[in-house]
């Protein structure tokens, strides 16, 4: 009976203990739920726990030193030490109030033209102030909550430990409120300082930029006006290419003058300009590599004079070759009027297409230039096929009379055709590329008339014509 009574008593006692534990846990949960979700209260709680763990760790380390000979005790203390150190990592973030306001610190940087035009720094500072005002409001909400809790505990509770803890918290918050106000005041001081910097930038730098820009625009307008007057006075109708070259030289000199003016104007900020231009140049080199290569090609073409407007050149596209006359060279590209899909130079004919070639082509591919180093003069060819039974000195004499009328320098060469049944005459003459198509037609007709009207000259007949004559 005694044993049964003891068992019943123990079971009843355990149930009572469990019930009290659950009630206590429920009360604690309710207390936690009553605490507002306030970053300052959480940080303070975090701060206290962090410091308590530090104190505990120091005590455990001292205990371990004292009990070095007691291995069991050392093992137990070491286990507790590792647990506390693992807890410490949970409270390292936001372990004090300074960590909360650290992210709201603001430093004024040098004002740039982009910053001045769009108020970037001022807008950023105003956003910081708005966010900090919310943080400040949270701080005083937490302080009021602690003060209300203290008044409630003072009137309704006799727990001195809890009251003392609240007093400690209120004192800590009151002491730190000075930092909150000073930080808030510093934002307005920064705002005043930033406004002064904007005014200073406007008076010393921005107006200088405006004057510089106005000077460049005025110089450009004056340059264009004087250029028009200059070429109107000395206009050379017979040599437009020379005029274009003068324009390019003057344009280059104008650009160089503007660059020198900018450097002299901003000589005090020369290092800044060099650094800025270096960064910009690096970015542009990556982003506009092909454009830069084309401009470099244009400069190289202009100064080296290896090809010019009016030259007849052959260019290669993969396995295909094309012949064309250069009619324009700009900073980015060359414009060619195609005269033949290349198979043989004597088969040149106008095919009516325009080809645009990037100037960078000159660095990577081979140019074949058929032109002489004179303004727009190229070598053109006319071909005739004669019978083998001819007096070729007489043919040369007739050809010379025709070219004498047109006042064109020429050379004539004779060679056997591939089947060795006739003689091919290749007549090469020098002419301006602009009139080559028209003059070639006139020359061909004039030569053909002279050759056919002269009984001493026999042109080679086609195979079909020869067979027809034999049948008759």
C-alpha beads as a LAMMPS data file, in Angstrom:
LAMMPS data file: protein, C-alpha beads

472 atoms
471 bonds

1 atom types
1 bond types

-500.0 500.0 xlo xhi
-500.0 500.0 ylo yhi
-500.0 500.0 zlo zhi

Masses

1 110.0

Atoms # bond

1 1 1 0.000 0.000 0.000
2 1 1 2.799 2.330 0.895
3 1 1 4.480 1.650 -2.428
4 1 1 1.241 2.361 -4.326
5 1 1 0.719 5.566 -2.349
6 1 1 4.288 6.689 -3.095
7 1 1 3.843 5.990 -6.820
8 1 1 0.541 7.911 -6.968
9 1 1 2.079 10.810 -5.055
10 1 1 5.126 10.956 -7.360
11 1 1 2.974 10.885 -10.507
12 1 1 0.749 13.665 -9.154
13 1 1 3.821 15.712 -8.205
14 1 1 5.339 15.347 -11.696
15 1 1 2.085 16.411 -13.302
16 1 1 1.983 19.504 -11.108
17 1 1 5.585 20.381 -12.004
18 1 1 4.938 19.957 -15.724
19 1 1 1.805 22.074 -15.464
20 1 1 3.632 24.872 -13.675
21 1 1 6.435 24.718 -16.260
22 1 1 3.985 25.069 -19.142
23 1 1 2.231 27.995 -17.402
24 1 1 5.596 29.698 -16.773
25 1 1 6.643 29.239 -20.414
26 1 1 3.292 30.614 -21.603
27 1 1 3.688 33.693 -19.378
28 1 1 7.227 34.240 -20.681
29 1 1 6.022 33.955 -24.278
30 1 1 3.308 36.523 -23.568
31 1 1 5.893 38.843 -22.057
32 1 1 8.065 38.507 -25.134
33 1 1 5.091 39.174 -27.388
34 1 1 4.379 42.374 -25.487
35 1 1 7.883 43.693 -26.213
36 1 1 7.623 45.885 -29.368
37 1 1 9.574 44.947 -32.517
38 1 1 12.100 47.739 -32.006
39 1 1 15.617 47.647 -33.432
40 1 1 17.060 49.595 -30.493
41 1 1 15.609 47.260 -27.857
42 1 1 16.825 44.249 -29.817
43 1 1 20.288 45.762 -30.139
44 1 1 20.433 46.571 -26.422
45 1 1 19.380 43.015 -25.582
46 1 1 21.977 41.741 -28.019
47 1 1 24.591 44.037 -26.464
48 1 1 23.850 42.784 -22.915
49 1 1 23.933 39.138 -23.938
50 1 1 27.157 39.659 -25.851
51 1 1 28.834 41.258 -22.820
52 1 1 27.491 38.565 -20.481
53 1 1 28.887 35.846 -22.721
54 1 1 32.261 37.622 -22.817
55 1 1 32.305 37.753 -18.998
56 1 1 31.329 34.076 -18.824
57 1 1 34.073 33.111 -21.276
58 1 1 36.680 35.003 -19.237
59 1 1 35.541 33.282 -16.037
60 1 1 35.634 29.847 -17.676
61 1 1 39.140 30.460 -19.002
62 1 1 40.282 31.466 -15.519
63 1 1 38.644 28.345 -14.046
64 1 1 40.424 26.160 -16.593
65 1 1 43.778 27.689 -15.605
66 1 1 43.067 27.013 -11.940
67 1 1 41.997 23.380 -12.464
68 1 1 44.639 22.187 -14.900
69 1 1 45.384 19.089 -12.812
70 1 1 41.755 18.022 -12.595
71 1 1 41.178 16.540 -16.034
72 1 1 37.485 15.862 -15.547
73 1 1 36.881 19.418 -14.397
74 1 1 38.938 20.836 -17.283
75 1 1 36.964 18.747 -19.758
76 1 1 33.672 19.979 -18.328
77 1 1 34.816 23.623 -18.362
78 1 1 36.184 23.308 -21.902
79 1 1 32.844 21.993 -23.102
80 1 1 31.060 24.971 -21.535
81 1 1 33.657 27.331 -23.038
82 1 1 33.089 26.017 -26.578
83 1 1 29.310 26.369 -26.139
84 1 1 29.670 29.998 -25.047
85 1 1 32.065 30.798 -27.887
86 1 1 29.568 29.378 -30.375
87 1 1 26.886 31.606 -28.806
88 1 1 29.176 34.610 -29.126
89 1 1 29.123 34.447 -32.945
90 1 1 25.319 34.801 -32.846
91 1 1 25.550 38.224 -31.174
92 1 1 28.493 39.775 -33.052
93 1 1 26.256 41.664 -35.518
94 1 1 24.828 44.925 -34.127
95 1 1 26.434 44.355 -30.742
96 1 1 26.090 48.049 -29.814
97 1 1 24.262 51.245 -30.789
98 1 1 27.234 52.626 -32.738
99 1 1 26.828 49.822 -35.264
100 1 1 23.291 51.023 -35.992
101 1 1 24.219 54.611 -36.856
102 1 1 27.505 53.715 -38.583
103 1 1 25.763 53.056 -41.914
104 1 1 24.194 56.543 -41.792
105 1 1 27.494 58.418 -41.839
106 1 1 27.956 60.621 -44.896
107 1 1 31.071 62.192 -46.404
108 1 1 30.967 65.017 -48.936
109 1 1 32.936 64.246 -52.084
110 1 1 34.161 66.663 -54.762
111 1 1 31.352 68.090 -56.865
112 1 1 31.339 67.139 -60.558
113 1 1 29.372 68.706 -63.395
114 1 1 27.035 65.696 -63.479
115 1 1 26.511 65.985 -59.716
116 1 1 25.862 69.727 -59.998
117 1 1 23.361 69.440 -62.851
118 1 1 21.311 66.639 -61.256
119 1 1 21.921 67.305 -57.495
120 1 1 23.124 63.740 -56.953
121 1 1 24.938 64.363 -53.646
122 1 1 22.138 66.511 -52.207
123 1 1 19.469 63.927 -53.057
124 1 1 21.578 61.178 -51.520
125 1 1 22.060 63.217 -48.325
126 1 1 18.321 63.930 -48.071
127 1 1 17.585 60.216 -48.372
128 1 1 20.061 59.548 -45.546
129 1 1 18.344 62.181 -43.369
130 1 1 14.900 60.665 -44.045
131 1 1 16.104 57.193 -43.086
132 1 1 17.875 58.510 -39.998
133 1 1 14.737 60.361 -38.869
134 1 1 12.896 57.031 -38.858
135 1 1 15.750 55.451 -36.852
136 1 1 15.663 58.365 -34.417
137 1 1 11.898 57.968 -33.994
138 1 1 12.441 54.279 -33.221
139 1 1 15.009 55.222 -30.562
140 1 1 12.627 57.517 -28.675
141 1 1 9.799 54.994 -29.038
142 1 1 12.025 52.450 -27.284
143 1 1 12.887 54.958 -24.543
144 1 1 9.197 55.751 -23.920
145 1 1 8.435 52.031 -23.794
146 1 1 11.135 51.518 -21.123
147 1 1 9.898 54.477 -19.094
148 1 1 6.303 53.173 -19.218
149 1 1 7.503 49.718 -18.207
150 1 1 9.418 51.226 -15.292
151 1 1 6.366 53.174 -14.053
152 1 1 4.198 50.076 -14.342
153 1 1 6.708 47.869 -12.523
154 1 1 7.274 50.496 -9.838
155 1 1 3.561 50.658 -9.044
156 1 1 2.550 47.011 -9.501
157 1 1 5.662 44.920 -8.944
158 1 1 7.927 44.322 -5.989
159 1 1 10.661 42.745 -8.119
160 1 1 13.593 45.042 -7.303
161 1 1 15.845 43.240 -9.760
162 1 1 13.513 43.968 -12.658
163 1 1 13.109 47.607 -11.593
164 1 1 16.885 48.069 -11.313
165 1 1 17.321 46.497 -14.737
166 1 1 14.832 48.953 -16.250
167 1 1 16.563 51.884 -14.525
168 1 1 19.880 50.728 -16.012
169 1 1 18.335 50.517 -19.486
170 1 1 16.711 53.965 -19.212
171 1 1 19.984 55.528 -18.051
172 1 1 21.840 53.919 -20.959
173 1 1 19.261 55.191 -23.469
174 1 1 19.261 58.697 -21.933
175 1 1 23.035 58.817 -22.084
176 1 1 23.096 57.683 -25.718
177 1 1 20.359 60.143 -26.755
178 1 1 23.040 62.847 -26.881
179 1 1 24.792 60.891 -29.658
180 1 1 21.488 60.539 -31.506
181 1 1 20.880 64.295 -31.444
182 1 1 24.464 65.193 -32.375
183 1 1 24.396 62.813 -35.331
184 1 1 21.073 64.276 -36.469
185 1 1 22.448 67.811 -36.142
186 1 1 25.554 66.842 -38.112
187 1 1 23.344 65.952 -41.096
188 1 1 22.046 69.525 -41.288
189 1 1 25.589 70.861 -40.947
190 1 1 26.587 68.611 -43.847
191 1 1 23.602 69.879 -45.828
192 1 1 24.708 73.495 -45.300
193 1 1 28.280 72.595 -46.235
194 1 1 27.105 70.787 -49.371
195 1 1 25.013 73.798 -50.439
196 1 1 28.110 75.992 -50.021
197 1 1 30.076 73.548 -52.184
198 1 1 27.397 73.733 -54.882
199 1 1 27.548 77.552 -54.835
200 1 1 31.355 77.443 -54.894
201 1 1 31.313 75.002 -57.819
202 1 1 28.861 77.221 -59.712
203 1 1 30.955 80.377 -59.234
204 1 1 34.389 78.850 -59.807
205 1 1 33.949 75.849 -62.093
206 1 1 30.555 75.678 -63.799
207 1 1 30.710 79.245 -65.139
208 1 1 34.227 78.472 -66.346
209 1 1 32.853 75.437 -68.220
210 1 1 30.101 77.565 -69.772
211 1 1 32.594 80.217 -70.911
212 1 1 34.847 77.504 -72.359
213 1 1 31.951 75.853 -74.201
214 1 1 30.747 79.229 -75.506
215 1 1 34.278 80.059 -76.692
216 1 1 34.560 76.735 -78.541
217 1 1 31.162 77.217 -80.235
218 1 1 32.064 80.799 -81.221
219 1 1 35.457 79.613 -82.518
220 1 1 33.778 76.870 -84.568
221 1 1 31.273 79.297 -86.129
222 1 1 34.092 81.770 -86.902
223 1 1 36.213 78.953 -88.343
224 1 1 33.411 77.842 -90.678
225 1 1 32.720 81.430 -91.785
226 1 1 36.400 82.223 -92.455
227 1 1 36.812 78.891 -94.233
228 1 1 33.931 79.748 -96.557
229 1 1 35.396 83.221 -97.301
230 1 1 38.899 81.792 -97.820
231 1 1 37.857 79.133 -100.336
232 1 1 35.446 81.494 -102.053
233 1 1 38.353 83.855 -102.770
234 1 1 40.957 81.257 -103.815
235 1 1 38.595 78.657 -105.297
236 1 1 40.414 76.434 -107.784
237 1 1 37.878 74.931 -110.181
238 1 1 40.471 72.809 -111.949
239 1 1 41.744 71.015 -108.861
240 1 1 39.028 70.083 -106.383
241 1 1 41.212 67.386 -104.774
242 1 1 43.763 70.008 -103.727
243 1 1 40.969 72.058 -102.157
244 1 1 39.773 68.993 -100.225
245 1 1 43.292 68.409 -98.915
246 1 1 43.500 72.032 -97.745
247 1 1 40.178 71.621 -95.954
248 1 1 41.407 68.506 -94.159
249 1 1 44.632 70.223 -93.075
250 1 1 42.749 73.264 -91.773
251 1 1 40.226 71.041 -89.955
252 1 1 43.053 69.156 -88.263
253 1 1 44.745 72.411 -87.233
254 1 1 41.451 73.699 -85.829
255 1 1 40.942 70.555 -83.719
256 1 1 44.520 70.747 -82.416
257 1 1 44.022 74.426 -81.549
258 1 1 40.870 73.597 -79.571
259 1 1 42.698 70.833 -77.676
260 1 1 45.577 73.185 -76.816
261 1 1 43.064 75.826 -75.685
262 1 1 41.337 73.307 -73.368
263 1 1 44.668 72.177 -71.865
264 1 1 45.778 75.776 -71.230
265 1 1 42.338 76.679 -69.881
266 1 1 42.399 73.849 -67.336
267 1 1 46.134 73.762 -66.656
268 1 1 45.496 73.798 -62.876
269 1 1 43.492 70.585 -63.176
270 1 1 45.864 69.064 -65.704
271 1 1 46.491 65.876 -63.702
272 1 1 42.753 65.453 -63.237
273 1 1 42.225 65.912 -66.986
274 1 1 44.953 63.388 -67.806
275 1 1 43.462 60.846 -65.401
276 1 1 39.941 61.460 -66.677
277 1 1 41.007 61.242 -70.315
278 1 1 42.967 58.075 -69.543
279 1 1 39.914 56.377 -68.072
280 1 1 37.691 57.611 -70.903
281 1 1 40.249 56.532 -73.515
282 1 1 40.472 53.039 -72.004
283 1 1 36.680 52.697 -72.014
284 1 1 36.370 54.055 -75.557
285 1 1 39.166 51.796 -76.806
286 1 1 37.231 48.765 -75.639
287 1 1 33.813 49.993 -76.766
288 1 1 34.797 51.649 -80.071
289 1 1 37.892 49.755 -81.166
290 1 1 36.837 49.534 -84.828
291 1 1 35.968 53.242 -85.021
292 1 1 39.356 54.191 -83.524
293 1 1 41.140 51.921 -86.018
294 1 1 39.192 53.535 -88.876
295 1 1 40.154 57.044 -87.721
296 1 1 43.791 55.934 -87.324
297 1 1 43.612 54.503 -90.852
298 1 1 42.257 57.826 -92.183
299 1 1 45.121 59.758 -90.534
300 1 1 47.671 57.280 -91.912
301 1 1 46.190 57.498 -95.430
302 1 1 46.116 61.301 -95.295
303 1 1 49.745 61.749 -94.198
304 1 1 51.356 58.782 -95.991
305 1 1 49.625 59.531 -99.308
306 1 1 49.822 55.857 -100.311
307 1 1 46.341 56.056 -101.816
308 1 1 44.328 59.119 -102.771
309 1 1 41.001 60.125 -104.231
310 1 1 41.044 59.166 -107.912
311 1 1 43.281 56.110 -107.512
312 1 1 42.194 52.855 -109.097
313 1 1 42.764 50.054 -106.629
314 1 1 42.068 46.372 -106.296
315 1 1 40.756 45.159 -102.935
316 1 1 40.263 41.645 -101.657
317 1 1 37.185 40.238 -99.909
318 1 1 38.005 36.725 -98.733
319 1 1 38.783 34.921 -102.033
320 1 1 37.237 37.548 -104.320
321 1 1 39.050 40.563 -105.799
322 1 1 37.331 43.777 -106.888
323 1 1 38.686 46.775 -108.795
324 1 1 37.316 50.261 -108.201
325 1 1 38.074 53.977 -108.351
326 1 1 38.346 55.809 -105.008
327 1 1 35.913 58.743 -105.074
328 1 1 35.945 59.743 -101.390
329 1 1 37.918 59.131 -98.171
330 1 1 36.246 60.067 -94.885
331 1 1 37.341 59.550 -91.276
332 1 1 35.597 56.170 -91.122
333 1 1 35.475 54.718 -94.634
334 1 1 36.519 54.914 -98.276
335 1 1 34.030 55.014 -101.126
336 1 1 34.841 53.088 -104.333
337 1 1 32.986 53.040 -107.646
338 1 1 33.426 49.458 -108.800
339 1 1 34.652 49.087 -112.372
340 1 1 35.122 45.341 -112.579
341 1 1 34.770 42.019 -110.860
342 1 1 38.441 41.234 -111.231
343 1 1 39.527 38.529 -113.638
344 1 1 42.001 40.413 -115.806
345 1 1 42.974 44.095 -115.866
346 1 1 42.172 44.286 -119.573
347 1 1 38.556 43.227 -118.891
348 1 1 37.778 46.349 -116.818
349 1 1 34.236 47.611 -117.263
350 1 1 31.874 49.683 -115.161
351 1 1 29.470 47.484 -113.188
352 1 1 27.686 50.427 -111.503
353 1 1 28.131 49.391 -107.868
354 1 1 29.448 51.460 -104.968
355 1 1 31.676 49.802 -102.351
356 1 1 32.336 51.182 -98.872
357 1 1 35.547 49.951 -97.242
358 1 1 36.514 50.706 -93.617
359 1 1 39.802 52.599 -93.325
360 1 1 41.133 49.904 -90.957
361 1 1 41.370 47.698 -94.074
362 1 1 44.690 49.360 -94.871
363 1 1 46.273 47.834 -91.724
364 1 1 45.070 44.280 -92.323
365 1 1 44.873 43.715 -96.098
366 1 1 46.869 44.421 -99.269
367 1 1 46.004 47.268 -101.671
368 1 1 46.851 47.010 -105.361
369 1 1 47.154 50.540 -106.754
370 1 1 47.053 51.009 -110.530
371 1 1 47.284 54.801 -110.397
372 1 1 50.190 57.171 -110.848
373 1 1 51.156 59.604 -108.077
374 1 1 49.407 62.523 -109.748
375 1 1 46.027 64.038 -109.000
376 1 1 43.430 61.546 -110.243
377 1 1 45.609 60.084 -113.037
378 1 1 45.260 56.350 -113.668
379 1 1 46.498 53.861 -116.247
380 1 1 43.713 52.514 -118.455
381 1 1 43.872 49.779 -121.118
382 1 1 42.349 49.215 -124.558
383 1 1 42.823 45.889 -126.354
384 1 1 42.723 45.014 -130.061
385 1 1 43.545 41.714 -131.789
386 1 1 45.273 41.812 -135.204
387 1 1 46.056 39.250 -137.839
388 1 1 49.636 37.987 -137.830
389 1 1 50.176 39.307 -141.352
390 1 1 50.402 43.030 -140.542
391 1 1 52.964 45.800 -140.621
392 1 1 53.021 46.554 -136.899
393 1 1 55.152 49.663 -137.325
394 1 1 52.321 51.089 -139.434
395 1 1 49.804 50.146 -136.694
396 1 1 51.952 52.040 -134.155
397 1 1 51.998 55.075 -136.466
398 1 1 48.181 55.110 -136.881
399 1 1 47.704 54.670 -133.122
400 1 1 50.067 57.581 -132.411
401 1 1 48.041 59.879 -134.703
402 1 1 44.815 59.055 -132.832
403 1 1 46.322 59.672 -129.375
404 1 1 47.932 62.880 -130.619
405 1 1 44.443 64.295 -131.220
406 1 1 43.456 63.558 -127.613
407 1 1 46.829 64.701 -126.197
408 1 1 47.154 61.612 -123.993
409 1 1 50.447 59.835 -123.169
410 1 1 50.308 56.133 -124.063
411 1 1 52.317 52.960 -124.706
412 1 1 51.486 50.032 -127.006
413 1 1 52.756 46.466 -126.674
414 1 1 52.189 43.405 -128.880
415 1 1 51.995 39.749 -127.877
416 1 1 50.729 36.432 -129.281
417 1 1 47.293 35.300 -128.218
418 1 1 46.902 32.019 -126.324
419 1 1 46.171 29.991 -129.485
420 1 1 49.061 31.667 -131.355
421 1 1 46.756 32.613 -134.226
422 1 1 46.871 36.375 -133.801
423 1 1 48.606 39.342 -132.194
424 1 1 47.083 41.168 -129.217
425 1 1 47.822 44.889 -128.916
426 1 1 47.554 46.294 -125.369
427 1 1 47.306 50.091 -125.450
428 1 1 47.948 51.659 -122.025
429 1 1 47.259 55.364 -121.584
430 1 1 47.130 57.858 -118.711
431 1 1 43.889 59.700 -117.985
432 1 1 41.933 61.280 -115.133
433 1 1 39.663 58.765 -113.414
434 1 1 36.632 61.078 -113.701
435 1 1 36.558 60.965 -117.527
436 1 1 38.030 57.517 -118.121
437 1 1 34.758 55.778 -119.000
438 1 1 33.713 58.364 -121.598
439 1 1 37.187 58.776 -123.105
440 1 1 37.738 55.013 -123.358
441 1 1 34.634 54.756 -125.548
442 1 1 35.723 57.662 -127.761
443 1 1 39.250 56.285 -128.122
444 1 1 38.047 52.758 -128.871
445 1 1 35.697 53.986 -131.633
446 1 1 38.353 56.329 -133.102
447 1 1 40.989 53.571 -133.176
448 1 1 38.549 51.034 -134.634
449 1 1 37.607 53.458 -137.452
450 1 1 41.275 54.077 -138.303
451 1 1 42.137 50.371 -138.269
452 1 1 39.161 49.247 -140.388
453 1 1 39.397 52.093 -142.919
454 1 1 43.061 51.381 -143.636
455 1 1 43.666 48.493 -146.111
456 1 1 47.156 47.885 -144.739
457 1 1 45.766 46.913 -141.310
458 1 1 43.992 43.608 -140.797
459 1 1 42.038 42.992 -137.604
460 1 1 41.683 39.351 -136.617
461 1 1 38.312 37.923 -137.631
462 1 1 36.290 35.610 -135.390
463 1 1 36.272 31.856 -136.094
464 1 1 32.624 32.000 -137.176
465 1 1 33.331 34.718 -139.789
466 1 1 36.285 32.796 -141.243
467 1 1 34.182 29.652 -141.707
468 1 1 31.455 31.654 -143.449
469 1 1 33.963 33.158 -145.903
470 1 1 35.369 29.695 -146.686
471 1 1 31.893 28.366 -147.524
472 1 1 31.334 31.158 -150.028

Bonds

1 1 1 2
2 1 2 3
3 1 3 4
4 1 4 5
5 1 5 6
6 1 6 7
7 1 7 8
8 1 8 9
9 1 9 10
10 1 10 11
11 1 11 12
12 1 12 13
13 1 13 14
14 1 14 15
15 1 15 16
16 1 16 17
17 1 17 18
18 1 18 19
19 1 19 20
20 1 20 21
21 1 21 22
22 1 22 23
23 1 23 24
24 1 24 25
25 1 25 26
26 1 26 27
27 1 27 28
28 1 28 29
29 1 29 30
30 1 30 31
31 1 31 32
32 1 32 33
33 1 33 34
34 1 34 35
35 1 35 36
36 1 36 37
37 1 37 38
38 1 38 39
39 1 39 40
40 1 40 41
41 1 41 42
42 1 42 43
43 1 43 44
44 1 44 45
45 1 45 46
46 1 46 47
47 1 47 48
48 1 48 49
49 1 49 50
50 1 50 51
51 1 51 52
52 1 52 53
53 1 53 54
54 1 54 55
55 1 55 56
56 1 56 57
57 1 57 58
58 1 58 59
59 1 59 60
60 1 60 61
61 1 61 62
62 1 62 63
63 1 63 64
64 1 64 65
65 1 65 66
66 1 66 67
67 1 67 68
68 1 68 69
69 1 69 70
70 1 70 71
71 1 71 72
72 1 72 73
73 1 73 74
74 1 74 75
75 1 75 76
76 1 76 77
77 1 77 78
78 1 78 79
79 1 79 80
80 1 80 81
81 1 81 82
82 1 82 83
83 1 83 84
84 1 84 85
85 1 85 86
86 1 86 87
87 1 87 88
88 1 88 89
89 1 89 90
90 1 90 91
91 1 91 92
92 1 92 93
93 1 93 94
94 1 94 95
95 1 95 96
96 1 96 97
97 1 97 98
98 1 98 99
99 1 99 100
100 1 100 101
101 1 101 102
102 1 102 103
103 1 103 104
104 1 104 105
105 1 105 106
106 1 106 107
107 1 107 108
108 1 108 109
109 1 109 110
110 1 110 111
111 1 111 112
112 1 112 113
113 1 113 114
114 1 114 115
115 1 115 116
116 1 116 117
117 1 117 118
118 1 118 119
119 1 119 120
120 1 120 121
121 1 121 122
122 1 122 123
123 1 123 124
124 1 124 125
125 1 125 126
126 1 126 127
127 1 127 128
128 1 128 129
129 1 129 130
130 1 130 131
131 1 131 132
132 1 132 133
133 1 133 134
134 1 134 135
135 1 135 136
136 1 136 137
137 1 137 138
138 1 138 139
139 1 139 140
140 1 140 141
141 1 141 142
142 1 142 143
143 1 143 144
144 1 144 145
145 1 145 146
146 1 146 147
147 1 147 148
148 1 148 149
149 1 149 150
150 1 150 151
151 1 151 152
152 1 152 153
153 1 153 154
154 1 154 155
155 1 155 156
156 1 156 157
157 1 157 158
158 1 158 159
159 1 159 160
160 1 160 161
161 1 161 162
162 1 162 163
163 1 163 164
164 1 164 165
165 1 165 166
166 1 166 167
167 1 167 168
168 1 168 169
169 1 169 170
170 1 170 171
171 1 171 172
172 1 172 173
173 1 173 174
174 1 174 175
175 1 175 176
176 1 176 177
177 1 177 178
178 1 178 179
179 1 179 180
180 1 180 181
181 1 181 182
182 1 182 183
183 1 183 184
184 1 184 185
185 1 185 186
186 1 186 187
187 1 187 188
188 1 188 189
189 1 189 190
190 1 190 191
191 1 191 192
192 1 192 193
193 1 193 194
194 1 194 195
195 1 195 196
196 1 196 197
197 1 197 198
198 1 198 199
199 1 199 200
200 1 200 201
201 1 201 202
202 1 202 203
203 1 203 204
204 1 204 205
205 1 205 206
206 1 206 207
207 1 207 208
208 1 208 209
209 1 209 210
210 1 210 211
211 1 211 212
212 1 212 213
213 1 213 214
214 1 214 215
215 1 215 216
216 1 216 217
217 1 217 218
218 1 218 219
219 1 219 220
220 1 220 221
221 1 221 222
222 1 222 223
223 1 223 224
224 1 224 225
225 1 225 226
226 1 226 227
227 1 227 228
228 1 228 229
229 1 229 230
230 1 230 231
231 1 231 232
232 1 232 233
233 1 233 234
234 1 234 235
235 1 235 236
236 1 236 237
237 1 237 238
238 1 238 239
239 1 239 240
240 1 240 241
241 1 241 242
242 1 242 243
243 1 243 244
244 1 244 245
245 1 245 246
246 1 246 247
247 1 247 248
248 1 248 249
249 1 249 250
250 1 250 251
251 1 251 252
252 1 252 253
253 1 253 254
254 1 254 255
255 1 255 256
256 1 256 257
257 1 257 258
258 1 258 259
259 1 259 260
260 1 260 261
261 1 261 262
262 1 262 263
263 1 263 264
264 1 264 265
265 1 265 266
266 1 266 267
267 1 267 268
268 1 268 269
269 1 269 270
270 1 270 271
271 1 271 272
272 1 272 273
273 1 273 274
274 1 274 275
275 1 275 276
276 1 276 277
277 1 277 278
278 1 278 279
279 1 279 280
280 1 280 281
281 1 281 282
282 1 282 283
283 1 283 284
284 1 284 285
285 1 285 286
286 1 286 287
287 1 287 288
288 1 288 289
289 1 289 290
290 1 290 291
291 1 291 292
292 1 292 293
293 1 293 294
294 1 294 295
295 1 295 296
296 1 296 297
297 1 297 298
298 1 298 299
299 1 299 300
300 1 300 301
301 1 301 302
302 1 302 303
303 1 303 304
304 1 304 305
305 1 305 306
306 1 306 307
307 1 307 308
308 1 308 309
309 1 309 310
310 1 310 311
311 1 311 312
312 1 312 313
313 1 313 314
314 1 314 315
315 1 315 316
316 1 316 317
317 1 317 318
318 1 318 319
319 1 319 320
320 1 320 321
321 1 321 322
322 1 322 323
323 1 323 324
324 1 324 325
325 1 325 326
326 1 326 327
327 1 327 328
328 1 328 329
329 1 329 330
330 1 330 331
331 1 331 332
332 1 332 333
333 1 333 334
334 1 334 335
335 1 335 336
336 1 336 337
337 1 337 338
338 1 338 339
339 1 339 340
340 1 340 341
341 1 341 342
342 1 342 343
343 1 343 344
344 1 344 345
345 1 345 346
346 1 346 347
347 1 347 348
348 1 348 349
349 1 349 350
350 1 350 351
351 1 351 352
352 1 352 353
353 1 353 354
354 1 354 355
355 1 355 356
356 1 356 357
357 1 357 358
358 1 358 359
359 1 359 360
360 1 360 361
361 1 361 362
362 1 362 363
363 1 363 364
364 1 364 365
365 1 365 366
366 1 366 367
367 1 367 368
368 1 368 369
369 1 369 370
370 1 370 371
371 1 371 372
372 1 372 373
373 1 373 374
374 1 374 375
375 1 375 376
376 1 376 377
377 1 377 378
378 1 378 379
379 1 379 380
380 1 380 381
381 1 381 382
382 1 382 383
383 1 383 384
384 1 384 385
385 1 385 386
386 1 386 387
387 1 387 388
388 1 388 389
389 1 389 390
390 1 390 391
391 1 391 392
392 1 392 393
393 1 393 394
394 1 394 395
395 1 395 396
396 1 396 397
397 1 397 398
398 1 398 399
399 1 399 400
400 1 400 401
401 1 401 402
402 1 402 403
403 1 403 404
404 1 404 405
405 1 405 406
406 1 406 407
407 1 407 408
408 1 408 409
409 1 409 410
410 1 410 411
411 1 411 412
412 1 412 413
413 1 413 414
414 1 414 415
415 1 415 416
416 1 416 417
417 1 417 418
418 1 418 419
419 1 419 420
420 1 420 421
421 1 421 422
422 1 422 423
423 1 423 424
424 1 424 425
425 1 425 426
426 1 426 427
427 1 427 428
428 1 428 429
429 1 429 430
430 1 430 431
431 1 431 432
432 1 432 433
433 1 433 434
434 1 434 435
435 1 435 436
436 1 436 437
437 1 437 438
438 1 438 439
439 1 439 440
440 1 440 441
441 1 441 442
442 1 442 443
443 1 443 444
444 1 444 445
445 1 445 446
446 1 446 447
447 1 447 448
448 1 448 449
449 1 449 450
450 1 450 451
451 1 451 452
452 1 452 453
453 1 453 454
454 1 454 455
455 1 455 456
456 1 456 457
457 1 457 458
458 1 458 459
459 1 459 460
460 1 460 461
461 1 461 462
462 1 462 463
463 1 463 464
464 1 464 465
465 1 465 466
466 1 466 467
467 1 467 468
468 1 468 469
469 1 469 470
470 1 470 471
471 1 471 472
